[in-house]
Amino acid sequence: MNPAEPITNLKDMLALKPTVPELLPLVAAIYSRSVVGCCLHIVLDDENIRDSDVKFCLERAKERGHVDCLQVATLLLRMSKTQRKQTAARKKI
């Protein structure tokens, strides 16, 4: 599975634990359309990396129908807090 391609199968989405470099292209795609991180703003810009913060973003993405934000939030939940912080710090790379 190529992490840069959209994941359409929920089972695959939940099973995948990405690395930071694998997640960065997905995050960059969100920033290409929203300079403030869209639904993931509180995690990616403010570095609020708790599970509850990511789950809040996930719900916001569902409400807004933002599939890319939903995908990234789901993948962030599979990552450690250290990986989340590294993703937020490197989002502009």
HUUR-V831162 format. One record per residue. N is the residue number from 1. RES is the residue in three letters. PSI is psi in radians with two decimals (none if undefined). NEAR is the number of other C-alpha atoms within 12 Angstrom. Layout:
n=N res=RES psi=PSI near=NEAR
n=N res=RES psi=PSI near=NEAR
This chain:
n=1 res=MET psi=2.28 near=15
n=2 res=ASN psi=1.99 near=14
n=3 res=PRO psi=-0.30 near=24
n=4 res=ALA psi=-0.23 near=22
n=5 res=GLU psi=2.57 near=17
n=6 res=PRO psi=2.44 near=22
n=7 res=ILE psi=2.14 near=24
n=8 res=THR psi=-0.28 near=15
n=9 res=ASN psi=2.07 near=13
n=10 res=LEU psi=-0.66 near=15
n=11 res=LYS psi=-0.77 near=11
n=12 res=ASP psi=-0.69 near=19
n=13 res=MET psi=-0.72 near=25
n=14 res=LEU psi=-0.45 near=21
n=15 res=ALA psi=-0.38 near=16
n=16 res=LEU psi=2.21 near=24
n=17 res=LYS psi=1.75 near=24
n=18 res=PRO psi=2.85 near=31
n=19 res=THR psi=2.90 near=22
n=20 res=VAL psi=-0.86 near=30
n=21 res=PRO psi=-0.54 near=23
n=22 res=GLU psi=-0.58 near=25
n=23 res=LEU psi=-0.46 near=38
n=24 res=LEU psi=-0.69 near=29
n=25 res=PRO psi=-0.60 near=26
n=26 res=LEU psi=-0.71 near=37
n=27 res=VAL psi=-0.73 near=42
n=28 res=ALA psi=-0.64 near=29
n=29 res=ALA psi=-0.65 near=25
n=30 res=ILE psi=-0.77 near=30
n=31 res=TYR psi=-0.40 near=25
n=32 res=SER psi=-0.35 near=16
n=33 res=ARG psi=-0.19 near=16
n=34 res=SER psi=1.87 near=19
n=35 res=VAL psi=-0.16 near=18
n=36 res=VAL psi=0.31 near=21
n=37 res=GLY psi=0.11 near=31
n=38 res=CYS psi=-2.28 near=31
n=39 res=CYS psi=-0.34 near=36
n=40 res=LEU psi=0.22 near=45
n=41 res=HIS psi=-0.82 near=30
n=42 res=ILE psi=-0.43 near=27
n=43 res=VAL psi=-0.90 near=37
n=44 res=LEU psi=-0.59 near=39
n=45 res=ASP psi=-0.67 near=26
n=46 res=ASP psi=-0.10 near=20
n=47 res=GLU psi=0.65 near=25
n=48 res=ASN psi=1.79 near=26
n=49 res=ILE psi=0.13 near=32
n=50 res=ARG psi=2.76 near=25
n=51 res=ASP psi=-0.73 near=23
n=52 res=SER psi=-0.59 near=17
n=53 res=ASP psi=-0.79 near=26
n=54 res=VAL psi=-0.69 near=36
n=55 res=LYS psi=-0.64 near=28
n=56 res=PHE psi=-0.79 near=25
n=57 res=CYS psi=-0.69 near=37
n=58 res=LEU psi=-0.79 near=32
n=59 res=GLU psi=-0.69 near=22
n=60 res=ARG psi=-0.74 near=23
n=61 res=ALA psi=-0.71 near=26
n=62 res=LYS psi=-0.83 near=21
n=63 res=GLU psi=-0.67 near=14
n=64 res=ARG psi=-0.17 near=15
n=65 res=GLY psi=0.50 near=16
n=66 res=HIS psi=1.64 near=23
n=67 res=VAL psi=-0.71 near=27
n=68 res=ASP psi=-0.71 near=36
n=69 res=CYS psi=-0.68 near=40
n=70 res=LEU psi=-0.77 near=35
n=71 res=GLN psi=-0.85 near=40
n=72 res=VAL psi=-0.74 near=49
n=73 res=ALA psi=-0.73 near=45
n=74 res=THR psi=-0.74 near=36
n=75 res=LEU psi=-0.66 near=41
n=76 res=LEU psi=-0.62 near=44
n=77 res=LEU psi=-0.47 near=31
n=78 res=ARG psi=-0.19 near=28
n=79 res=MET psi=2.81 near=28
n=80 res=SER psi=2.87 near=20
n=81 res=LYS psi=-0.60 near=22
n=82 res=THR psi=-0.77 near=19
n=83 res=GLN psi=-0.68 near=29
n=84 res=ARG psi=-0.78 near=40
n=85 res=LYS psi=-0.71 near=24
n=86 res=GLN psi=-0.68 near=26
n=87 res=THR psi=-0.80 near=37
n=88 res=ALA psi=-0.71 near=33
n=89 res=ALA psi=-0.52 near=22
n=90 res=ARG psi=0.20 near=21
n=91 res=LYS psi=-0.47 near=33
n=92 res=LYS psi=0.02 near=22
n=93 res=ILE psi=none near=17
